[in-house]
Amino acid sequence: MKNFGWTREAERLNGLLAMLGIMAAMGSYALTGQVIPGVW
């Protein structure tokens, strides 16, 4: 079972999506002053 679990591609995609989510949260907070607009 070669490449079972964490692979370089999976880690890279996970990191990219995490950075995208953090940037989206920061942008949302900068524009609205709320972490999740309409909730907090």
C-alpha positions in Angstrom: 0.0 0.0 0.0 2.4 2.7 -1.2 1.3 6.3 -0.7 -1.4 5.3 1.8 -2.4 8.3 4.0 -0.6 11.5 3.7 1.0 12.3 0.4 2.8 15.3 -0.9 -0.1 16.3 -3.1 -2.7 15.9 -0.3 -0.6 18.0 2.1 -0.2 20.7 -0.5 -3.9 20.8 -1.3 -4.8 20.9 2.4 -2.4 23.8 3.0 -3.7 25.7 0.0 -7.3 25.3 1.2 -6.4 26.3 4.7 -4.7 29.5 3.5 -7.7 30.2 1.3 -10.1 29.8 4.3 -7.9 32.0 6.5 -7.8 34.7 3.8 -11.5 34.5 3.3 -12.1 34.9 7.0 -9.8 37.9 7.2 -11.4 39.5 4.2 -14.9 39.0 5.6 -13.8 40.5 9.0 -12.1 43.4 7.3 -15.2 44.2 5.2 -18.0 43.6 7.7 -16.4 43.6 11.2 -17.8 40.2 11.8 -16.1 36.8 11.6 -19.3 35.2 10.1 -21.5 38.0 8.7 -25.0 37.7 10.1 -24.0 35.3 12.9 -21.4 36.9 15.1 
